[in-house]
């Protein structure tokens, strides 16, 4: 995705063009790149020195001294004022550029770990200054009003600092300004309008606290040559404004992550140079009009997370250069426009979480560049198109939570580019065929098949592939049989979820032998026997290295629902999953292995709703990272170990409905637990249930010589 911007500094003859990749964006984005390239157009210190040996003017020296005095420490390479090493020729200081007459025309100190304030007036005394770049530092305080009156200033970049307060709008006098970048600070108040800046090309105030209405008439009326207009991540509100059409050269318009409401205005769709339109995360309503076809240069369109309704207009044949369309989480209806198939450069199509319906009727043979396709959470029906593997660049495919039917097409066996696949929540059949077709895909790392195959099918036992699989979720499919032995060959597994099926038999000990497995959920089945000792030795729950070398993914959704009483959670990266051992709702017997305490990196352990007996091991206090520990609805007995109060991250603890006795421990996180976490244990006492009374237990009861214990008071 390329943007070409031409710019000519005063007193220079050369014109610079640059290419920008929208996918790699940080700090001030395009504006930051533009600033860096414009600096090349200033004469270097060496060239300037060769042309003129003039020393810097006294007024400029005083201004730079004043600036240095406002910092917490001197600029690296600048002399310390008052020392013997002090040089009064500021033209040789790092970051300072002087013109032929010794006038400071450029001050470039980006990413120099500067701390402190920009003292007033200091830099305002640089009367000849054309370029000021102080970006990516830790400057604080206000943006000095004097900087906003430097009439020759062409580039002002103070992005990625900690500047705060309102911009002094009434004093702005920057008629020569070309690039204005104050993004990623803590500035507030109304959007500053650069009155009289008719040559302004780039305006970026993203990532601040500006609020109120967007006066597009003023912004574009004063600066009709604007090419980049970035207003993202502020607190702007009101209806979507008319007036952007006056910015006839606009290449990028970013208004995302604000509180803009209303419908899109007609003049927006007259911007034939517009390449990037980002409006996501607002409160927009209405539809996308047929005049969308007028945006013939459009490369990226993002209107996600709004309230946009109606059908997608069938106009994409006129916007054949599109590379990304994101409209997830809106109110879109109707089918997929056939002309989307004409966008041969399309790389990302994300329409998740709408009400789109009908068949998936795109011609995937024509979408040869498509990398990411997300049609999840819609109302699509019919079979999966057999032509999908013809999009030979596709790595991520999400068709989950629709009403698709049939089987995985045989053509998917040739889907060699596919890395992430989710078909969860449809009506597919024949799990054995699906796994046999997909098992040979060479780079498949994540496979989510949840809530399909629900006609009483059996878990297949003859699978041999999936050599690179990291995430395997075959949950809530009502599958019969045992946990299959072929899973033991998936040595790269990090996440395994076979929950909510009808699997029986023992838990295979080899589940504890995977080097990378850190999330295991086999709950809500009919598994029997004891908890294998090997599960207490899971390397990733002891060493915790599950986040290393994670493959990149464009917002690929994983959903987990631990049990019937909790809502599901979405994770967009494998590393976001909480390290977990979930064995709940089975028929497990025996005791809780004390060696579970060795799992120092586990966050969630759920052993509830089984037939476990015996005491709660005091060794569980070794699970130092545990956040949720559920042992409810078993047959556990004895006291709750006081050592568990040392679990400082424990936020959920449930031992309800067991046979526990004695006093509930006091201290640590236990003061935050409720009555419901301990109910159903009639011999427990403590602040959460009943007051404790000290009493003598007879020898015949405790089998010893008599001892003092705590019991609930009558």
C-alpha positions in Angstrom: 0.0 0.0 0.0 1.7 3.1 -1.2 1.2 6.8 -0.6 3.2 9.2 -2.7 3.6 12.8 -1.4 5.5 15.5 -3.0 6.9 18.4 -1.0 9.2 21.3 -1.6 10.8 23.3 1.2 11.3 27.0 0.7 14.8 27.9 -0.5 15.2 24.3 -1.9 14.7 23.0 -5.4 14.5 19.3 -4.9 11.2 17.4 -4.5 11.0 14.4 -2.3 8.6 11.4 -2.7 8.1 8.6 -0.4 6.4 5.3 0.0 4.6 4.3 3.2 3.5 0.9 4.3 0.3 1.3 6.3 0.8 -2.1 8.0 3.9 -0.8 10.0 2.6 2.1 11.9 3.9 3.5 15.2 4.0 6.8 16.9 2.8 9.5 14.6 2.4 7.1 11.7 2.6 8.6 8.2 3.4 12.1 9.5 6.5 10.9 11.4 7.8 9.2 8.3 7.1 12.4 6.3 9.0 14.5 8.9 12.0 12.2 8.7 12.2 12.5 5.0 11.7 16.2 4.9 14.7 16.6 7.1 16.9 15.3 4.3 16.0 18.4 2.4 17.8 20.6 4.9 21.5 21.2 4.1 23.7 19.0 6.4 26.0 20.6 8.8 29.0 19.6 6.8 27.7 21.2 3.6 26.6 24.3 5.5 30.0 24.6 7.1 31.7 24.3 3.7 29.5 27.0 2.3 29.7 29.4 5.2 31.9 29.2 8.3 29.7 31.7 10.1 29.1 31.0 13.8 25.5 30.9 15.1 23.9 34.2 16.0 23.9 35.3 19.6 20.1 35.3 19.7 20.0 31.7 18.6 22.6 30.7 21.1 20.6 32.3 23.9 17.4 30.5 22.7 19.1 27.1 22.7 20.7 27.8 26.1 17.2 28.6 27.4 15.9 25.3 26.0 18.7 23.3 27.5 18.1 25.0 30.9 14.5 23.7 31.0 15.6 20.1 30.6 16.3 17.7 33.4 19.7 17.0 31.9 21.7 18.4 29.0 21.2 17.1 25.5 23.7 14.4 24.8 26.6 16.0 23.0 25.7 19.6 23.9 28.2 21.4 26.2 27.2 22.1 29.7 26.5 25.8 30.2 29.1 27.5 32.4 31.7 24.7 32.0 35.1 25.2 30.5 34.0 23.0 27.6 31.2 25.3 26.7 31.1 26.1 23.0 29.3 29.2 21.8 29.1 28.0 18.2 25.7 26.2 18.4 26.0 25.3 14.7 28.3 22.4 15.6 26.0 21.0 18.3 24.3 17.6 17.5 20.9 18.1 16.1 21.3 21.8 15.1 21.3 22.8 11.5 22.4 26.3 10.5 21.9 28.2 7.2 24.6 30.1 5.3 24.4 33.1 7.6 24.7 31.1 10.8 21.0 31.1 11.5 19.5 28.0 13.1 17.0 26.7 10.6 16.6 23.1 12.0 16.5 21.5 15.4 16.2 17.7 15.2 16.3 15.9 18.5 13.9 13.0 18.1 14.3 9.9 20.3 17.1 11.5 22.4 15.6 10.6 25.8 15.0 14.2 26.6 13.2 15.0 29.8 11.8 18.2 31.2 9.9 21.1 29.8 10.2 23.2 26.7 10.9 26.5 28.5 9.0 29.6 27.4 10.2 31.5 25.4 13.5 29.7 24.6 13.0 28.1 21.2 10.6 30.9 20.2 13.8 33.0 19.8 14.9 30.9 16.8 13.5 33.4 14.3 14.7 31.5 11.2 13.6 28.0 12.4 12.0 26.0 9.7 12.1 22.4 11.1 11.6 21.5 14.8 11.5 17.7 15.6 11.4 16.8 19.3 9.4 13.6 18.9 9.7 10.4 20.8 11.1 11.9 24.0 9.7 12.4 27.5 9.0 16.2 27.4 6.2 17.4 29.7 4.3 20.6 30.4 2.6 22.8 28.0 3.2 23.4 24.3 4.7 26.9 24.4 2.6 29.5 22.7 5.8 31.1 21.3 6.4 28.1 19.1 3.0 28.7 17.5 4.1 32.1 16.3 7.2 31.2 14.4 6.1 32.4 11.0 8.8 30.6 9.0 8.3 27.2 10.7 7.4 24.5 8.2 7.7 21.3 10.3 6.6 21.0 13.9 6.8 17.5 15.3 6.5 17.0 19.1 4.7 13.7 18.9 5.1 10.9 21.4 5.9 12.9 24.5 4.0 13.9 27.7 2.9 17.4 26.8 -0.4 18.4 28.4 -2.9 21.2 28.6 -4.8 23.1 25.9 -3.1 24.4 22.7 -3.2 28.2 22.7 -5.5 28.5 19.6 -5.8 32.2 19.7 -2.1 32.8 19.2 -1.4 30.4 16.3 0.3 32.1 13.4 2.0 29.5 11.3 1.5 30.6 7.7 4.4 28.5 6.4 3.5 25.2 8.2 3.6 22.1 6.1 3.6 19.3 8.8 1.9 19.7 12.2 2.3 16.7 14.4 1.4 16.8 18.1 0.2 13.2 18.3 0.4 10.9 21.3 0.6 13.4 24.1 -2.0 14.5 26.7 -3.2 17.7 25.1 -6.8 18.7 25.5 -9.4 21.4 24.6 -10.7 22.1 21.1 -8.9 21.0 17.9 -6.4 23.7 16.9 -7.1 25.2 13.5 -4.0 26.6 11.7 -5.5 29.8 10.3 -3.7 30.9 7.2 -1.7 27.7 6.8 -2.6 27.3 3.1 0.3 25.0 2.4 -0.3 22.5 5.2 0.1 18.9 4.0 -0.1 16.8 7.1 -2.0 17.4 10.4 -1.8 14.8 13.1 -3.3 15.2 16.6 -4.0 11.5 17.2 -3.7 10.0 20.7 -4.6 13.1 22.8 -7.7 14.3 24.7 -9.1 16.8 22.2 -12.8 17.1 22.5 -15.9 18.7 21.0 -17.0 19.0 17.4 -14.8 18.5 14.4 -14.9 21.7 12.3 -14.0 20.1 8.9 -15.0 23.4 7.2 -12.3 25.3 9.1 -9.6 22.6 8.9 -10.0 22.1 5.1 -11.0 25.6 4.4 -7.8 27.0 5.8 -5.6 24.2 4.4 -7.1 22.8 1.2 -3.9 21.1 0.2 -4.0 18.7 3.2 -3.0 15.1 2.3 -2.9 13.5 5.7 -5.5 14.3 8.4 -5.3 12.2 11.5 -7.7 12.8 14.4 -7.8 9.3 15.9 -8.0 8.4 19.5 -9.4 11.6 21.0 -12.7 12.5 22.6 -14.3 14.2 19.6 -18.0 14.0 19.3 -21.0 15.3 17.4 -22.3 14.2 14.0 -19.9 13.3 11.2 -19.1 16.8 9.8 -19.5 18.1 6.3 -16.5 19.9 4.9 -13.8 17.2 4.3 -14.6 17.5 0.6 -12.7 20.8 0.5 -9.5 18.9 1.2 -9.3 17.9 -2.5 -5.9 16.2 -2.2 -6.7 14.2 0.9 -4.9 10.8 0.9 -5.6 9.7 4.5 -8.5 10.5 6.8 -8.4 8.9 10.2 -11.2 9.6 12.7 -11.2 6.3 14.5 -11.7 5.8 18.3 -13.7 8.9 19.0 -17.4 9.4 19.7 -18.5 10.6 16.2 -22.1 9.8 15.4 -24.6 10.3 12.6 -24.3 9.4 9.0 -21.5 9.9 6.5 -21.8 13.1 4.5 -22.0 13.2 0.7 -18.9 15.3 0.2 -16.7 12.6 1.7 -17.4 10.5 -1.3 -16.0 13.1 -3.7 -12.4 12.6 -2.5 -11.0 10.7 -5.5 -7.5 10.8 -4.1 -8.4 9.2 -0.8 -6.5 6.0 -0.1 -7.0 5.3 3.6 -10.3 5.9 5.4 -10.3 4.8 9.0 -13.6 5.4 11.0 -13.7 2.5 13.3 -14.8 2.6 16.9 -17.3 5.4 16.7 -21.1 5.6 16.8 -21.8 6.1 13.1 -25.2 5.0 11.8 -26.8 4.8 8.4 -25.5 2.9 5.5 -22.6 2.9 3.1 -24.0 4.7 0.0 -23.5 3.6 -3.7 -21.4 6.8 -4.1 -18.7 4.7 -2.3 -17.7 3.8 -5.9 -16.3 7.3 -6.4 -13.5 6.6 -4.0 -11.5 5.1 -6.9 -8.1 5.4 -5.2 -9.2 3.7 -1.9 -6.8 1.1 -0.6 -8.0 0.7 3.0 -11.5 1.0 4.4 -12.2 0.5 8.1 -15.7 1.2 9.5 -15.6 -1.5 12.2 -17.3 -1.1 15.5 -20.1 1.3 14.6 -23.8 1.0 14.0 -23.7 1.0 10.2 -26.7 -0.8 8.7 -28.1 -1.9 5.4 -26.4 -3.8 2.6 -22.9 -3.5 1.4 -23.1 -1.6 -1.9 -22.1 -3.7 -4.9 -19.6 -1.1 -6.2 -16.3 -2.7 -5.6 -15.5 -3.1 -9.3 -14.8 0.6 -9.3 -12.4 0.3 -6.4 -10.3 -2.5 -7.7 -7.2 -1.4 -5.8 -8.7 -2.2 -2.4 -6.4 -4.1 -0.1 -8.3 -4.1 3.1 -12.1 -3.9 4.0 -12.9 -4.1 7.7 -16.6 -3.6 8.7 -16.8 -6.0 11.7 -19.3 -5.4 14.5 -21.9 -3.4 12.7 -25.5 -4.0 11.6 -25.0 -5.0 8.0 -27.5 -7.2 6.3 -27.9 -8.9 2.9 -25.3 -10.9 1.0 -21.8 -10.5 -0.1 -21.5 -8.1 -3.1 -20.4 -10.1 -6.1 -18.0 -7.2 -7.1 -15.8 -8.0 -4.1 -14.4 -10.7 -6.3 -13.1 -8.0 -8.7 -10.7 -6.7 -6.0 -7.7 -8.9 -7.0 -5.4 -7.0 -4.6 -7.7 -7.6 -1.6 -5.6 -8.9 1.4 -8.0 -8.5 4.3 -11.8 -8.9 4.4 -13.2 -8.7 7.9 -17.0 -8.7 8.1 -17.3 -10.5 11.5 -20.3 -9.9 13.8 -23.0 -8.6 11.5 -26.2 -10.0 10.1 -25.0 -10.9 6.6 -26.8 -13.9 5.1 -27.1 -16.2 2.1 -24.3 -18.2 0.6 -20.6 -17.3 0.5 -20.7 -16.6 -3.2 -17.3 -15.0 -3.8 -15.0 -16.2 -6.6 -11.9 -17.1 -4.6 -10.0 -18.0 -7.7 -10.0 -14.2 -8.5 -9.0 -13.3 -4.9 -5.4 -14.4 -5.3 -4.0 -11.9 -2.8 -6.5 -12.6 0.1 -4.6 -13.4 3.3 -7.3 -12.9 6.0 -11.0 -13.7 5.7 -13.3 -13.4 8.7 -17.0 -14.0 8.1 -17.7 -15.2 11.6 -20.9 -14.4 13.6 -23.2 -13.8 10.7 -26.1 -15.8 9.2 -24.4 -17.4 6.2 -25.9 -20.7 5.0 -25.1 -23.5 2.6 -21.8 -25.3 2.2 -18.2 -24.0 2.4 -17.1 -23.0 -1.1 -14.8 -25.6 -2.5 -12.9 -22.8 -4.3 -11.6 -21.3 -1.1 -8.1 -22.9 -1.4 -7.8 -21.1 -4.7 -6.9 -18.0 -2.6 -3.4 -19.4 -2.4 -2.1 -16.6 -0.1 -4.8 -17.1 2.6 -3.4 -17.9 6.1 -6.4 -17.1 8.3 -10.0 -18.2 7.7 -12.9 -17.8 10.2 -16.3 -19.0 9.3 -17.5 -19.6 12.8 -20.9 -19.0 14.3 -23.0 -19.1 11.1 -25.5 -21.7 9.8 -23.2 -23.4 7.3 -23.9 -27.1 6.5 -22.3 -30.1 4.8 -18.7 -31.3 5.2 -15.2 -29.8 4.9 -14.6 -29.9 1.1 -12.0 -32.4 -0.2 -10.3 -29.4 -1.9 -9.1 -28.2 1.6 -6.4 -30.9 1.5 -4.5 -28.6 -0.9 -4.9 -25.5 1.3 -1.2 -25.3 1.8 -1.1 -21.6 2.9 -3.7 -22.0 5.7 -2.4 -21.5 9.3 -5.6 -20.5 11.2 -9.0 -22.2 10.7 -12.2 -21.8 12.7 -15.5 -23.3 11.7 -17.0 -23.3 15.2 -20.8 -23.1 15.7 -22.1 -24.4 12.4 -23.9 -27.6 11.4 -21.0 -29.5 9.8 -20.9 -33.3 9.9 -18.3 -36.1 9.6 -15.5 -35.2 12.0 -13.5 -38.1 10.8 -13.4 -36.8 7.2 -12.7 -33.2 8.4 -9.6 -34.3 10.3 -8.3 -36.6 7.6 -8.6 -33.8 5.0 -6.9 -31.2 7.3 -4.2 -33.4 8.9 -1.7 -32.9 6.1 -1.8 -29.1 5.9 1.9 -28.1 6.3 1.6 -24.9 8.3 -1.8 -25.3 10.0 -1.2 -24.1 13.6 -4.7 -23.4 14.9 -7.9 -25.5 14.3 -11.2 -24.7 16.0 -14.1 -27.1 15.3 -16.3 -26.4 18.3 -20.1 -27.0 18.2 -20.3 -29.2 15.1 -20.7 -32.9 14.4 -23.4 -33.2 17.0 -25.2 -36.3 15.7 -23.5 -38.7 18.0 -20.3 -39.2 16.1 -17.2 -40.9 17.5 -13.8 -39.4 18.0 -11.6 -40.8 15.2 -8.7 -42.9 16.1 -6.7 -43.1 12.8 -5.3 -39.6 12.4 -1.6 -39.2 11.7 -0.9 -35.6 10.8 -1.1 -32.1 12.3 2.7 -31.9 12.7 2.7 -28.1 13.4 -0.6 -27.7 15.2 -0.4 -25.5 18.3 -4.1 -25.0 19.1 -6.6 -27.8 18.7 -10.2 -27.2 19.9 -12.8 -29.9 19.3 -15.2 -28.9 22.0 -19.0 -29.3 22.4 -19.4 -31.8 19.6 -21.0 -34.6 21.6 -18.3 -37.0 20.4 -18.1 -40.5 21.9 -15.0 -42.6 22.5 -11.8 -42.0 24.4 -9.1 -39.3 24.2 -7.4 -40.6 21.1 -3.8 -41.8 21.1 -2.9 -39.9 18.0 -2.9 -36.7 20.0 0.3 -37.9 21.6 2.2 -37.1 18.4 1.3 -33.4 18.3 4.4 -32.3 20.0 3.9 -28.6 19.3 0.6 -28.4 21.1 0.1 -25.3 23.3 -3.7 -25.4 23.7 -5.9 -28.5 23.7 -9.7 -28.3 24.4 -11.8 -31.4 24.2 -14.4 -30.2 26.6 -18.2 -30.7 26.5 -18.1 -34.0 24.7 -19.0 -37.5 25.8 -15.5 -38.9 26.1 -14.9 -41.7 28.6 -12.1 -43.8 29.9 -9.0 -42.6 31.9 -7.0 -39.5 31.4 -3.9 -40.6 29.4 -0.7 -39.8 31.3 1.0 -38.7 28.1 -1.0 -35.5 28.3 1.5 -34.3 30.8 4.5 -34.9 28.6 4.0 -32.1 26.0 6.8 -29.5 26.4 4.6 -26.6 25.3 1.1 -27.5 26.4 -0.1 -24.8 28.9 -3.9 -24.9 28.4 -5.6 -28.2 28.8 -9.4 -28.4 29.1 -11.0 -31.8 29.1 -13.9 -30.9 31.3 -17.6 -31.8 30.9 -17.0 -35.4 29.7 -17.3 -38.7 31.4 -13.7 -39.4 32.2 -12.9 -41.9 35.0 -10.0 -42.9 37.2 -7.4 -40.8 39.1 -5.6 -37.7 38.1 -2.4 -38.9 36.5 0.8 -38.0 38.3 2.3 -36.8 34.9 -0.2 -33.9 34.9 1.7 -32.5 37.9 4.9 -32.3 35.7 3.6 -30.3 32.7 6.8 -28.3 31.7 4.9 -25.2 30.4 3.0 -24.9 33.7 6.2 -25.1 35.6 8.5 -23.0 33.4 5.9 -20.9 31.7 7.4 -20.4 28.2 4.2 -20.6 26.2 4.4 -17.1 24.7 7.7 -17.5 22.9 7.9 -17.4 19.1 4.2 -16.9 18.6 3.3 -16.7 14.9 1.6 -13.3 14.0 -2.1 -13.3 13.4 -4.5 -10.6 12.4 -7.1 -10.5 15.2 -7.9 -14.2 14.9 -10.6 -15.0 17.5 -10.5 -17.8 20.0 -13.5 -18.3 22.3 -13.5 -20.4 25.5 -16.3 -21.1 27.8 -15.0 -22.8 30.9 -18.3 -24.0 32.3 -22.0 -23.6 31.9 -22.2 -20.9 34.6 -19.8 -18.4 33.0 -19.9 -16.5 29.8 -17.3 -17.1 27.1 -14.1 -15.0 26.7 -12.4 -14.1 23.5 -8.6 -14.2 23.0 -6.9 -13.0 19.9 -3.5 -14.5 20.6 -2.5 -17.9 21.9 -0.3 -16.2 24.5 -3.4 -14.5 25.9 -4.8 -17.8 27.1 -4.5 -18.2 30.9 -2.3 -21.2 31.7 -4.9 -23.7 32.8 -5.7 -27.2 33.9 -9.4 -27.8 33.7 -10.7 -31.3 34.6 -14.1 -30.3 36.0 -17.4 -32.2 35.4 -16.1 -35.7 35.0 -16.1 -38.8 37.2 -12.6 -38.6 38.5 -11.8 -40.4 41.8 -8.9 -40.7 44.2 -7.2 -37.8 45.9 -5.8 -34.4 44.7 -2.1 -35.0 44.0 0.1 -32.9 46.3 2.5 -32.6 43.4 0.1 -30.2 41.7 1.8 -27.6 43.9 4.8 -27.7 41.5 2.8 -26.0 38.8 4.0 -22.6 39.8 2.9 -20.9 36.5 -0.6 -22.2 36.3 -3.4 -19.5 36.6 -6.5 -21.7 36.6 -7.1 -25.1 38.2 -10.6 -26.5 38.1 -11.3 -29.9 39.7 -14.9 -29.3 40.5 -17.8 -31.7 40.0 -15.9 -34.9 40.3 -15.7 -37.6 43.0 -12.4 -36.6 44.5 -11.8 -37.5 48.1 -9.2 -37.0 50.9 -7.6 -33.8 52.1 -6.7 -30.6 50.3 -2.9 -30.9 50.1 -1.1 -28.1 51.8 1.4 -28.3 48.9 -1.0 -26.5 46.6 0.4 -23.3 48.1 3.3 -23.8 45.7 1.0 -22.7 42.8 2.3 -19.2 43.3 0.6 -17.7 40.1 -2.8 -19.3 40.7 -5.7 -16.9 40.2 -8.7 -19.4 40.2 -8.8 -22.6 42.2 -12.1 -24.6 42.2 -12.5 -27.9 44.1 -16.2 -27.6 44.7 -18.7 -30.5 44.5 -16.4 -33.3 45.4 -16.0 -35.5 48.6 -13.0 -33.7 50.1 -12.5 -33.9 53.8 -10.3 -32.4 56.5 -9.3 -28.8 57.0 -8.5 -26.1 54.5 -4.7 -25.7 54.7 -3.7 -22.3 56.2 -0.8 -22.3 53.7 -3.2 -21.4 50.9 -3.4 -17.8 52.4 0.1 -17.4 50.8 -1.5 -17.4 47.3 -1.4 -13.7 46.8 -3.0 -13.7 43.3 -5.9 -16.0 44.2 -9.1 -14.1 43.3 -11.5 -17.1 42.9 -11.6 -19.9 45.4 -14.5 -22.4 45.7 -14.7 -25.5 47.9 -18.5 -25.6 48.3 -20.3 -28.9 48.7 -17.6 -31.1 50.2 -17.0 -32.7 53.6 -14.5 -30.1 54.9 -14.3 -29.2 58.6 -12.5 -26.9 60.9 -11.8 -23.2 60.7 -11.6 -21.3 57.4 -8.1 -19.8 57.2 -7.8 -16.1 57.9 -5.5 -13.7 56.0 -4.3 -13.2 52.5 -7.0 -13.3 49.8 -9.4 -15.4 52.0 -11.0 -12.2 53.4 -12.4 -11.5 49.9 -14.2 -14.8 49.4 -17.9 -15.2 50.0 -20.3 -17.5 51.9 -21.1 -19.3 48.6 -17.5 -20.4 48.2 -17.7 -22.5 51.4 -21.4 -23.5 51.7 -22.3 -27.1 51.7 -19.6 -28.0 54.3 -21.6 -28.3 57.6 -18.5 -28.7 59.7 -16.7 -25.6 58.4 -16.7 -22.4 60.5 -15.3 -18.9 60.1 -16.3 -15.4 59.2 -17.9 -16.5 55.9 -20.2 -19.2 57.3 -20.6 -19.5 61.1 -18.7 -18.5 64.2 -16.3 -21.0 65.6 -16.3 -22.3 69.2 -13.4 -24.2 70.8 -14.5 -27.6 72.1 -12.9 -30.8 73.3 -13.3 -33.7 70.9 -13.6 -37.1 72.8 -11.1 -39.8 72.2 -13.6 -42.1 70.6 -14.3 -39.4 67.9 -10.7 -38.4 66.9 -9.0 -41.7 67.6 -6.4 -40.0 69.8 -6.1 -38.8 73.3 -8.5 -36.0 72.9 -7.7 -32.6 71.2 -9.1 -29.1 70.8 -10.7 -28.3 67.5 -12.9 -25.5 66.2 -16.5 -26.3 65.4 -19.4 -24.2 64.3 -21.3 -22.6 67.1 -24.9 -23.8 67.6 
